[in-house]
């Protein structure tokens, strides 16, 4: 579905941006008048009947429970939504003997399975399949078993606010689990949930543009975009570029810009000059846990507005649209390069690590120049590859970019490391972005990821710098891949973004893998060693820092501090006030400590009941 773009370039000033048509379509009491009182109660706004759990199990109502809604009730929800309810079918079910078996379709999907675009139009697929429970992956053995596992039981294909209100009311009144999915990028599997009803916002593709924004509570008078919840980065970047503008969005093409990305902070190739995506928000529309549809802005529901900008998704409600700042587009220069150790290389391990250590010296000066670099250290068979993909220099010429890289490259040449960078200048941000960043892929089935936000002091204090280098080096020597960003998303915005971001100059991720046929105990041991061993060393050299919510470890120790910092108490207070019945829950989200998914194999995943643990 292509974005629906509305332009208001003839208007000099818009006091507020209008609601989208889909936002004007809201649930009315008259929509339920034809129902019996008992049926109408299942979709009503009566918040006094909120049920946290199944009365007999302290868990959210689950398929097979006596309280699970009968088929007639699900059909009623489908009718009320205009047939927008989808009964979940795993995409790979065509690989298994059964009603959906189709060998040709299986062959086709297997060839595209790691392509994130392939999964975008599916209501239940997620890009971190390990958290689904791996119960229905592509296979060459049609006799194997395919089950829903951590996929939801049903998904509401949202095309109106009324759809969201129906789903929230239904989940609140019946006690079933409710989840939200936009594109499914979250590294912790937040868009999954066994036995859940999913609110799928992917098709809310509206975009509204205005050249001059004017609203109470903000000094911003530049251009702005109002973006539907389903709009993806590649879509808004293209529309903005068509009007010589740019917005702060992700480096990944398929990320939904107005979903969990922006609610969790959202880093960007423009972060070192404009901050995080959450820092650009001027207003939001949201359906709350009691199904009220409200605007959150600097002057309307300001506490909620503060929380939505960085406090995480699937927590305070379902955001339907976001209005963000837009900036005149700028040119950019990018540079990509790589080197490796190994039999065909003259680069020793010692010189490889000396080269990386030399790079760390330039982190503060590079971000001060507005740089956003995206690089990898990939270990394989006791050899190492460094890959820069790319060194992204907004508003820099070729000469300026080469000058920034020259001191480091001089050091590399002194170490005998030949560098042949591909450096290109682009006239607009969109052209630079689209030519430079790799397409994100679906994660492997036997991988878990964690992250750390390393502050500037770790690169300005010689002792801390040395400790940081050795912590990263030891992880790589243990076979863990490093994926990292040199950036500094500073901002003066007062919002719920993790305060650790404001001091960060490196957002680093590491991942652990295990054999595809590993036992549950072997997987548990590998994950434990990763989280409490290697990543603990990262935490030890950056005390008081944090981790990025959208790209973090599902079992991050002390997640409250790591993901939210000093904002957690205020966020929790707001969560308790807005959602006392915990209609919304997600792993490591604000308030999530009162619940736990009891997965069928004991490993962290969405494949199990969500139960109250107090």
N, C-alpha and C positions, 0 to 999 in steps of 0.2 A: 504494500500500500504506500503510495507516494504522499509526501507531506501536502497538506492543504494550506496554501499560503494566502494570507490576507494582507494587503498593503494599504497604508494610510499616509502615503508620502505627500498628499495634498494638504494635510492638516498641519498647521504650524505647531500646535500644542494639544496634547491629549491629557486632560486632568487624570484620568485613569484609563487603563486599557480594558475594553469591554470583555465580558464573559464570552467564551466560545459557545456556539450553539449547543454542543453536547453538554456544556455545563448548565445551560438554562433548562435542560430536560431533567427535572428532579422528581423524586418520588412524592406523590400526593396521596393523602388519605383516601381520595376518591378512587385511586387505582386499586384499592383493596376492598371497596364497598361490596363487591359482588361475592366476596368470600364468606364462608361461615366464620363466626367469631373465633373459633379455635384455630382455623387456618390463618385468618388475618393476623392473629397474635404472633404467628411465626415470622411475620415480616414487618411488625409494627415498631414504632419508636419508643415503646415502653421500656425505658432503661431500668425500671425497678425490678424487672424479671431477669436481669442479667445472671447467667449461670457460668461460673468459672469452669466447672468440671462435670463429668458424669457423676451423678449422685452416689453411685455405688463403687467407684474406682479411684476417685481423685485424679482422673485423667480427662483430657478432652475426649468428647464422645467420638468413638472410633468405629469403623466398619465391623459389623458383627455384634456390637453392643445392642442391648434391647432398646436403648434410646436412639439408636441411629435412625435418621429419617427414612420412612418407607419410600419405595419407588414413586408412589402417588405424590408424595410431598416434593420430591426432587422434580417430578414432572410439572408440578405447580410452579415451582421456582423458575423452571424453564419457560413456562407459558407467560408468567409475569414479566420476564425479561425479553420477551419477543424472540424466543428460541436462541438466546445467547449463551446458554449453558452447554458446556462441552464435557462429555464423559471421557476421562483420560484414557489414552491409548499410547503406550511408549512407542516412539518413532521406530525403534529397532525391532518391534514385534513382528515385522514382516520377515524376519530371519528365522522365526520359530514356527514349528507346526502348530496350526490353530486357525481360527477364522480369518486372521489377517496375513497368513503366510503368503509371501510373494517373492520368490527367489530373485527376480529381476530388480525389484525395488530394493531388496536387501543388498544386492551387488552395487547398486547405484549409491545408496546411502553409506555403505561401508567406504566407498572411495572418497566421499566428501565429509566423513564424520568429524574430522578435526577442524573443518572450516567453520568459523563462527557464523558466517552469513547463512550457512545451511540450517542452523538451529533457530534463527531469529523469528521465523514465522510459526514456530511450534509453541503451543500454549504451555507445555510442561517441561521441555528440555532445559538443562542447566549446563553451564560451561565448566563446572567443577563436579564431574560425575561421581567422584569418590564419595561425595556427601549425599548422593542419591542412594547409595548402597550397592551400586553395580548389579542390579537385579535384572536388567534387560539391555545389555550391550550388543553391538553387532557381533555375529558369530557365524562360523561355517558349520556349526553343529545344530541343525534344526530340532534335534531331539532334546536339546538343553531346555532349561526352564526360564520363562520370562514372566515376571510379576511387576506390579506397580512399585513395590518397594517404597522409596522415599518420594515418589511422585504424588501429587495430590489426587484425590478421588475425582474431583470435578474442577473445571476452570470456567470462570465467567469472562467471556470475551467482551470486554467493556467498550461500549460506544456512547455511554451517557453517564452522568452523575447518578441517575436513578438506578442503573445497574449496580454501581458500587454500594449505594444505600441498601438495596435489596440484599446484597451479599452480606454486608456487615450486620444488618438486622437479623438475618437468618442465622448467621453464625452465633451472634450474641444470644439469641433466644433459644437455640437448640443446644449450645455448648460444644459444637464441633469446632475444630481448629480452622483458623483463617490465616492465609498467607497472601503475599503480594508478589507478583512477578512482572517485571518490565522486559528486560532482555536476559536475565539470568547470569550476569557477569560476576556477582559477588563471590569472592574466593572461599567463603565459609558455607555456601549452599543455602543462603537465606531464602531463596525462591522455591525451595522444596519443602515438603511436609507430608508424611504419610497420613492418609485419611483426611486430608484437608480440603477445604474449598479455597481455590486460588482466585484472586482478583488479577486478571491479566490486562495490563494497561497498554500493551504494545501498539495497539492500533489507534491511539489518541494522537494523531499526527498533525494537528493544527499548528500553524505558525502565524503570528500576527506581528507586523513590523510597524514601528513609529519612528520618525526622524528626531523627535524631540519629546522627552519624557518630563512630565511635571506632576509631582504628587506631594502631598504633605509629608513631612518627616524626613525628606531626603534632599540633598543639594544636587543630585544628579539631574542634568538637563540635556544630556546627550541622547543618542539613539538607544532604542531598547527593543527587545524581542520578547513577546509572550509565546511560550513554547508548551505545547501539549505534552503530557507525561510520556507518550510513546515515541517522541522524536529522538532520533539517534544522532550521534556526533557528526557522522558524514553528511547527514541531511541538513542540519542547521549550519554547518560550515559552508556548504554549497550555497544555501539561500543567502547567508550573510555576504559571501564573496560576490554574489550577483549584484549586491548593492554597495560594493566597496567597503564592506564592514567585516569585522571578525568578533567572535565571542570566546570567552574562556571555557574551553571544553576539554575532553580527554584526548590522549594520544591515540587511543584505540578507536577504530572506525565504527564498530557496531555498538559501542556503549550507549545506553539510553541516558541522555544528558540530564533529563528532568526527573530521574528516579533515584535509586539508592546512591548513584554517583554523586549528585549534587547534595543530597541529604547527609552524606557522610563526609563531605568536604570537597573532594574532587580535585586532584592535581592535574596540571595542564602544561603543554609546551610554552604557554604564556605566563606560567605561575611566577617566574622570577621577576616579571615586570608588573603583573596585575594581581597576584595573589591566587587563591583557590577559587574554584567555581562557586562555592557557597558565598564567597565575599562579593559576588556580583549580583546577588539576588535583590530585587526591588520589591517583590511581592509574590505571594503564592496563594493558590486556591487549594483547599483540602477538605476531605470528608472525614469527620472525626469519629471516634469509637461509638458515639451515640447517634451517628449518621447525620449530624448537622453539617451543612455545607457552608464553610466560612472562608473569608479572605484573611490572610495573615500578612501584615506589613508593618512598617515602622509606626503606624498609628492605629492599626486595627489588630487586635489580639497580639500585642507586641511581645509578650512572653513566649507565646507559641512561635512567633516569627523568629525570635532569637534561637529557640530550640531546633527548629527545622533546618536552620543553616549550620549543619555540622553535627547535629545530635543523633543522626542515623535514621535509616529507613525502617519500615514495618514496625513502627513504635507508637507514633502519635496519630496515625490515620493514613489515608491514601491521598497523596498529592495528585491533583488533576492537571495543574499547569503551573508554570513558573515564569515570572518576568525577570529578565536579566539585562544588565548593561551590555551595550554593543559599542565597539571602538572602531575608528577608522582603520582599515587594514594597513599593514606595514610589510615591507619586504623582509626577507630572512635569508640567511646563508646556512647551509647544512654541510656537515662533513662526516663521512663514514670511513672507517679503517679498521684493520684487524692485524693481529700477529699471533703466532703459536709457537710453543715448544714442540719437540718431537723429532723423529728420525730424519725428516726432510728439512729440518730447520737447524740453524746454528745458534739458536737462542737457548741459553741455559736456563734452568729453573731459577737460579740465583738472579740472573739478569731480568727474567720475566717479572719476578716480584719486586725488584728494584725499580722497574719501569712503572709498575702500579703504585708503588710507594711514592714515586716522584709525582704521579698524577694527583694524589691526595693533597699535595702541597698547594695546588692551584684551586682547590674547591672554593674557598671564600672569594677569591678575586673573580673567578668565573661567574658565580651567581651574582656578584655585585655588578657585573656587566650585563646581566639579564639572561644568562645562559641556562639552558635546560638540556642536560646530556643524559642519554639513555644507553647504558653499557652493560656488558655481561662478562663474567669470568666463568668459563665452561670447562670443568675437569673431565678428562676421559682417559682411562688407562694410564693414570699417573702422568699425564701430559695436560697442558693448559692452553686455552685459547682466550685472548682478550678480543672483544668485539664492541666497537662503538657504532650504534645504529639508531639515531645519529647524535652528533654534537650539534645542537639546534641553537642558532644565534639570531634571535629576533632583532630586526632593525639594525643589522650589521651588514657591512659590505664584505666582499671577498677579502680585501686587504685587512680590514679590521678583524675578521675571523682568523685569518692566518697569523696576525700579530698576537692574538690571544693564545693560539696553539703553539706558537714558535718556541717559547722557553721550554715547554714540555718536550716538544719534538727534538729540540737540541739535545736534551738529556737522553732521549731514546737513541739517537744516533751515536751518542757517546757510549752507550751500552751495547752497541752493535745490533740494534733492532731496526731493521729497515721499515719505514712507514711510507705507504703510497696512498695518501688520503684522496678520496673522491669528494671534492669540495665544490658546491654549486650555489649560485645566487638565484633567488626567485623573487619576482616582483611583488608577490602577495603572500600573506600567511597561508592561505588555503593551498596555493600551489606548492609551497615548501612542505607543508604538512603531508599532503597527499602523495608526494614523491619520496618521502623520507622514512616514514614509520612502517614497520612490518605489520601485517594483519595478525591480530591476536588469534590464538587457536584454542580449541577445547583442551583442557588439561588432560594429561595422561591419567589413566585409571589407578595408578599406583604411586601417586605423588601427593604430598601435603606441603603447604607453603606458610611462611611466617614473615614478618617484616619488623623493621626498626627505623625510627626517625632519629638520625644522629645529629646532634646540635653543632653549631658553629664552634663552640669551645673545644670539641673533639678534634678540630683541625687547626686551631690556633694555639692550643697548649701543646708543646712538644711531647710531654709525657703521655697525655691522653691520645695524641695522634699516633704515637708508637703503639700504645695499647690497642687502639682501634684497628690499626693495620694488622697486627698480629691476630686479633680476634677473627677478622675476615679471612686472613690467610689460613688460619687453622681450619676453618670451615671448608674452604676450598680443598685443602689437602686431605680432608676427610671424604671428599667426593661430592660435596654439596655445591650446586650451581648458585652463583651470585647474579642477581638482576638488580640493577641500581640506577638511581636518578640523582644527578647533582643539580639541585634547585633550591631556591629559598623563597617560599610563598609567604612573604611577610605582608601584613595588612593591619590597618587600624580599625577595621570593622569589629564591632562588639557583637559577636555571635558565639554559637556553641562549638565552633571548630576546636579540635584538640589543641590546647595551648602549645603543645610540643611542636606543632607545625611552624609556629612563629619563630622558632630558633633553629629550625632544621636547615642543613645544607646538603644532607644526603638521606634520601629515602631508599633503604636497601631491603631487598627480599632474598630469602634463601629457601631452598626446597629440598626435601628429602624424598627419596623413592625407595621402593622395595621390589622384590621379585613379583611378577604378576601372579605367580602361584603361591605366594607366601601364606603361611598360616595366620590365623587371627593373633596368636601370641607373638609371632615374628613381626607382624605389622605394629602391634601395640608396643613392642620393645623398640622398634625403629623410631616410632613417633615420640615415645617418651625420651629417648636419647636425644632426638632432635630438639624438642621443646624445652626440656629441662637440662640439656647439656650444651649443645652448640649455641642455641639461641639465648640461653642464660648467660653465656660469656658475652654476647652482644649487649644484653641488658646490664651486665656488670660494668662494662666500660662506658655506659651512657646512663648513669643513675638519674632518675627523675625525668627521663625523656619519655618516649611513648612509641606507639605503633599505629599504622594507618588502618582504620576500621574496615575499609573496603577491600584491603589486600592483606589481611591479617590471619593469624592462626585461630581457628575455631576454638581451640583449647588454651588460648593465651592466658598465662597466669595473671591474676589480678587485672582482669580485662577492664575493670572500671577505671583504674588509673591509666593503664596503657592506651586505651582507645579514647578516653574522654578527659583524662587529667582532672584538674580542679573543678571542672564543670559538672562532674557526675552528680553531686548531691542536689544541685538545682534541677538538673534534668530528671532525676528520679522523683523529686517532689512534683514536678509537672506531670510526669507519667502517671503517678498515683492519682492525681486529681482528675486527669482527662480520661483515664482508662482503668478505673478501679477493678474492673472484672477481667483485665488482661485479655481483651478481645484480640489484641495484636501481640504477637511474640515472635522473636527471632533470636537465633544464637548470638550471644554476646551483645545483644541490644540492651538499651537502658531498661532495667527492671527484670531482665531475663533470669536473674539468679533464683527466682522463686519457682522456676520450672526446669524440667529436664526431659530431653528425648531419651527414652529407654530403647536404644536400638536393638535389633534382633541378635546382633553378634557382639554387642558391647563396645564396638568401635564408634568413634564420633561420626554420626551421619543423621539424616532425616528419616531413616528407615525404622520407625518405631513410634510408640505412643508418646505423646507429650503429656507429662504428668506433673502435678503440683508437689513440690518438695519443701515448701514453706520458706 
